[in-house]
Amino acid sequence: MTGTADHTAAPAPASPRGAANRRGPFRAGERVQLTDERGRMNTVTLADDGEFHSHRGVLSHGELIGRPEGTVVENSAGFRYQALRPLLKDFVLSMPRGAAVVYPKDAGQIVTMADIFPGARVVEAGVGSGALSISLLRAVGDEGRLHSFERRAEFADIARGNVETMFGGPHPAWQISIGDLAEELGEHEAPGSVDRVVLDMLAPWECLDAVATALTPGGVVMCYVATVTQLSRTAEAMRADGRFTEPDASETMVRGWHVEGLAVRPDHRMVAHTGFLLSARRLADGSERLAPKRRASKSEYSEEDLQAWTPVALGERDVTDKKLRRAGRDALGLAERAAGATPPADAPARAKTPAAAPADPAPDAASEQPHEERP
Ligand SMILES: C[S@@+](CC[C@H](N)C(=O)[O-])C[C@H]1O[C@@H](n2cnc3c(N)ncnc32)[C@H](O)[C@@H]1O
């Protein structure tokens, strides 16, 4: 008999963290994206007695709470808005932040090219505002593990708030440690125990020794860097370490298109440069990297070269502590409200965040924040 294989799906597990608050009618506490007829977007956090004010009138949040996604509503002046939950790509570009985030186009590439699989044991540094952490957590799932390292506690607060807002509470796979990855990784992760490492920081070459020690044979290191000088130095440091395969470098450009009748053309504007990706695999201990023999080219750095890669020379802007603290309060406040909006089946047990219920952060009024350029 040539029977067909039974492809019936296995019974679905209990709802994965964050799935339930991505569905169903709008609830108080949720972030909702309002788009007007000209395509302008605003993101509001729904509150029972909340109102969205613009120079074109007032929209009561009550018009949205309990209604399905995709509803079109009118404000007091008859001005119409289409209401949808922000997708991940919208959320990360409108959430509170203190440092440049990994753009959605790059996060998608990182998840695929670094082969972040469900159940993977992943290390990430730095955590910044947590944009990449969200994509990594979605990819490893509830059964995986993401250990994020961040040097500055203020950034960790912002990231925690953003992650909890996205998932409606703490994610079971996530742990943040404060400190420098180069010093902390070996304290927390046994040698050879990590499947994937993703670095988004100014000087990834300083962490490669710790990364190579933590990675399992065949494990992937993926670095996201903004400038060609960082790219070159990181690639040479990978080669010099000797425990990695030949590195692969790429950049990702996504160009939108205007498609209307026969007026079909590329968009006039695009996000052109964000960063480069550089990845390599961990060799087995005792094995040597195989690489094509090349003519010797300059790969040693003079003092002058090294000075060109200091944070200031690379254009890293120092974010003030005050700005970071404010973004942290905003992010944790939004997380508190999102937890209140999460349906009971999905609601995780969570520690109460000490921050008092905050006013919505500035992006609530106009979420189309200018995207921070990387250095
Ligand atoms: C550009 S941000 C990361 C953005 C983040 N990937 C996101 O998508 O929101 C870089 C972060 O790396 C942190 N950092 C830099 N070097 C580090 C290190 N050696 N260990 C841990 N964190 C580090 C910085 O404090 C900063 O928060």
The ligand as a MOL file (V3000), in Angstrom:
LIG
                    3D

  0  0  0     0  0            999 V3000
M  V30 BEGIN CTAB
M  V30 COUNTS 27 29 0 0 0
M  V30 BEGIN ATOM
M  V30 1 C 24.0690 49.4100 19.9650 0
M  V30 2 S 23.6890 48.8750 21.5560 0 CHG=1
M  V30 3 C 22.8760 47.3200 21.3320 0
M  V30 4 C 21.5070 47.4580 20.7220 0
M  V30 5 C 20.6750 46.2020 20.8080 0
M  V30 6 N 21.2670 45.1110 20.0540 0
M  V30 7 C 19.2660 46.4500 20.3310 0
M  V30 8 O 18.8730 45.9060 19.2710 0
M  V30 9 O 18.5130 47.1890 21.0080 0 CHG=-1
M  V30 10 C 25.2430 48.3930 22.1780 0
M  V30 11 C 25.2030 48.0350 23.6570 0
M  V30 12 O 26.3320 47.2530 23.9560 0
M  V30 13 C 26.7410 47.5290 25.2780 0
M  V30 14 N 28.1180 47.0130 25.3660 0
M  V30 15 C 29.1970 47.4700 24.6890 0
M  V30 16 N 30.2760 46.6950 24.9550 0
M  V30 17 C 29.8430 45.7150 25.7950 0
M  V30 18 C 30.4800 44.6090 26.4210 0
M  V30 19 N 31.7710 44.3650 26.2190 0
M  V30 20 N 29.7520 43.8020 27.2310 0
M  V30 21 C 28.4450 44.0500 27.4370 0
M  V30 22 N 27.7750 45.0960 26.8650 0
M  V30 23 C 28.4660 45.9060 26.0530 0
M  V30 24 C 26.5450 49.0300 25.3780 0
M  V30 25 O 26.4300 49.4530 26.7120 0
M  V30 26 C 25.2580 49.2160 24.5810 0
M  V30 27 O 24.1250 49.1690 25.4120 0
M  V30 END ATOM
M  V30 BEGIN BOND
M  V30 1 1 1 2
M  V30 2 1 2 3
M  V30 3 1 2 10
M  V30 4 1 3 4
M  V30 5 1 4 5
M  V30 6 1 5 6
M  V30 7 1 5 7
M  V30 8 2 7 8
M  V30 9 1 7 9
M  V30 10 1 10 11
M  V30 11 1 11 12
M  V30 12 1 11 26
M  V30 13 1 12 13
M  V30 14 1 13 14
M  V30 15 1 13 24
M  V30 16 1 14 15
M  V30 17 1 14 23
M  V30 18 2 15 16
M  V30 19 1 16 17
M  V30 20 1 17 18
M  V30 21 2 17 23
M  V30 22 1 18 19
M  V30 23 2 18 20
M  V30 24 1 20 21
M  V30 25 2 21 22
M  V30 26 1 22 23
M  V30 27 1 24 25
M  V30 28 1 24 26
M  V30 29 1 26 27
M  V30 END BOND
M  V30 END CTAB
M  END
